[in-house]
Amino acid sequence: MCSHKRCRVEEQHQDQGTATRPEEDAIGSVKDAQIKTCPPHTGFIGGLCFTCGKNQDEEDFTGVPFGYISEGLRLSTLEMDRLSGSEVKNLLRERKLVLILDLDHTLINSTSLHDISAAEMDLGIQYAASKNDPNISLFTLQGMHMLTKLRPFVRKFLEEASNMFRMYIYTMGDKAYAIEIAKLLDPGNVYFDSKVISNSDCTQQHQKGLDVVLGADSLAVILDDTKKVWQKHKENLILMERYHYFAASCRHSGQSLSELMQDERESDGALATILDVLKRIHTIFFDLGVETALSSRDVRPVIKRVRQEVLQGCKLVFSRVFPSDCRPQHQIMWKMAEQLGAVCCSEVDPSVTHVVAVHAGTEKARWAVKHKTFLLHPRWIEACNYGWHRQPEEDFPVPGLKEDKGKEKVAENVHL
């Protein structure tokens, strides 16, 4: 006769009509302590195998840490694969993908109380934050001596994204900080539950990885402002424009948004823009991939496809943008334009649609003026990259243009 706990777990696994969350399934594995025999060990919690009770120190077991699900939990590769397989089935049944969300500079901006600038003090930033008024999205983290500003539109973003994705927080910050921010973003614990991953959960130093996320890499979309921490998952990544609200986070790039008494707009800021991108990715994955079995689909080519739509049909020539001793094809701006769907070349011809330059006096820039081809600054490509659509060319003029009496722009002469 089985114990009450064992019967309960068996009933849970036999009920095929009820989808369980992965963290519940993992904890269920811990409770299901007498059903399986070892070796192999399914996993350990608190240093003890949750199947046979042996001490981990006495066993040759590495496993993957899942401390964010339950403290001290480590799962074997086989058990992790089982749980991930179950999670994939649940996700596809619910028509959801996985969304990994960075915190700092992606959803929020935080600063130490000691780093508040004089201008911010004059504006009463610290006093406003002490009120913890959700209408201004500025908060004091009690006990941490920090202020946090939520990025505009973040609450609506999370609400709408939760209908399409199972969401995780994944930060290089420590656990206590991550949990406090999660409480601000999700006070009702509706979106994240225990899915808050911090630096102590990473399996590789200074790197984030999907190995601690239950589910398949083929279903994961990542939002992060830092590309280098996702070396193994670049194809899953949507790079976010950094949110710099406090002065301490943009000391080398002019005044902060707080000092300027400005902020991103709710209607067309970074999160509103990315929400539209996520909706398109979700639609293509579930509704436009009918020729492929749902279980075989991969979100990474979908991300690539949507990105390539941004500058599709554009042919770019760069003029004195890169160092003369470097191959332009290897430069970040060239690669970025190609990832956005543009064709890049070295010489002008009638098919060129845009000349990218930092000064209007170069030979190619003058060619663009003569042939009434778009002449614009490299910042246009960056804006297209973060905005996920072709930005108005007239908003990115090249220095060195002046207007003659006929109001037509001409280039000043400079040494080439």
Protein Blocks (a to p, Z undefined) as FASTA:
>chain_A
ZZfklmmmmmmmmmmmbccdfklmmmmmmmmmmlpccdddfbdeehiafklopafklpcc
ebjadfklpghiacdfklmmmmmmmmmmmmmmnopacddddfehplmccddfklpcfklm
mnommmmmmnopaklopacdehklpacdddehklmmmmmmmmmpccddddfbdfklmmmm
mmmmmmnommnmmmcccfklpcbehiacfklpgcdfklcccddfbfklmmmlmmmpccdd
dddfbfklmmmnojafklnopacdfklmmklmmmmmmmmmmmmmmmmmmmpcfklpcfkl
mmmmmmmmmmgoiacddehkbcfkbcfklpmklmmmmmnopacdfbdcfklmbdcdfbfk
bmklmmmmmnopacddfklmmmmmmnopacdfklmccehiacdfkopacdddddZZ
